[in-house]
Amino acid sequence: MTPSEFNSRFQRLVAEHAGKNGDDHGNVGCLACERCERCTDSTFLRDCQSVTRSHYCEECTDCSGCSHLASCSSCVACSHCERCERCTHSAYLVRSIAMSGCTYCFGCVGLSQKDFHILNEPYDRKVYFTKVDELRRVLGSS
């Protein structure tokens, strides 16, 4: 196979894949998804793009295996996160980036296997929730 033949066949596959639509917006296997594009095997999404096997998410992009996310991008196997990017196997994160295996973190970046952190600093559980409530008031709905 020549490079030209390979490229031609590859481009044909890409075009065929883009043409496979489960509905008007390229969603496949989705239930009760509103204003979503290119989502797969998901339920109850709203305003999402390229989300796979996820549920109850809104305004998310490129997430997979997630539930109850809001305004997140490129997250995998996360739940109950808000405004996060590139997080994996984490829950209850807010405004965090590149977290792995973390829970209850607010404004953190690059942590792994951490709980109850704000701006990468550890907090006692009770203090954490008090500080987060205060931050939410000061910063808005976050």
N, C-alpha and C positions, 0 to 999 in steps of 0.2 A: 504494500500500500504506500503510495506516495504521500508526501506532506499535503499536497493539494487535495488529494482524495480524502485524506483524513479530515482536513479542515472543512471540506464540503459536507461530508457526512455528519460531522459534529454540528455544524451550523444548522443542518436540517433537523437534527434531534432537538436542538435548542428551540427552533421555531415550532416544532410539533409539540414540545412540552408547553410552551407558552400558549398554544392554541387549545390545550385540554382544559376546558372549563366545566366546573360543576354547576355554575350559575353565571350570571352576567358579569361578575367581577373576578372570576377565576377561583372562587372558593370551591373546595371539594370536600364532601363529607361533613359539612358544617350544619349546625342546627341553631336557629334563632340568633344568627349573627347579623348585626345591623351596620351598614356602611363600611363593610370590610372588603379588603382586596387580597387575593392570593393566600387565603387562609385554608388550612387543611385539618380535618378531623377535630374540630373544636366546637364548643357550645357557648352560647350567651356572650359573644364578643361584641364590642361596640367600637367602631372607628379604628380598627386594627389593620395592619398590613403584614403579610408574610408570617403569620403566627400559626404554629402547628401544635396539635394535641394539647390545647390549653382551654381553660374554662373561666368564665366571669372576668375577663380582662377588658380594659378600655384604653384606647389611644396608645396601644403598644405596637412595636415594630420588631420583627425578626426574633420573637421569643418562642421557646419550645418547651412543652411539658410543664407549663406554669398554671397557676390559678390565682384569681383575685389580685391581679396587677393593675396598676394605673400609671400611664405615661412612662412605661419602661421600654428599653431597647436592648436587644441581644442578650436577654436573660434566659437561663436554662434551669428547669426544675426548681423554680422559686415560687413562693406564695406570699400573698399579703404584702407586696412591696409597692412603693410609690416613687416615681421619678428616679429609677435606678438604671444603670447601664452595665452590661457585661458581668452580671452577677450569676453565680451558679449555686445550686443546692442550698439556698438561703431563704429565710422567712422574716417578715416584719422589718424590712429595711426601708429607710426613707432617704432620698437624695444621696445614694451611695453608689460607688463605682468599683468594679472589679473585685467584688467580695466573693468568698468561697466558704460554704459551710457555716455561715454566720446567722445569728438571730438577734433581733432587737438592736439594730445599729442605726444611727442617724448622722448623716453627713460624713460617712467614713469612706476611705479609699484603700483598696488593696489588702484588706485583712483576710485572714483565714482562721476558721474555727474559733471565732470570738463571739461573745454575747454581751449585750448591754454596754455598748460603746457610743460615745458622741465625739465626732471629729477625731477618731482613732484613740480616744482616751477612755479607759474603763470606768464604769460607775456601778455602784450598788444598785440592785434591781429597783428599789423604791425611789431612790434619788433619780435614777434614769427616767422613770415615767414622769416625775415632777419636772425635770429639766426639759423633757420632750414637750410636755404640755406648754411650758413657758416659751420654748422655741417656736412652736406652732402659732402661738398668739403673736409673737414678735414678727415672725417671717410671713405670716398669712397662712393659707390653707395647706401649704407644703404637701 
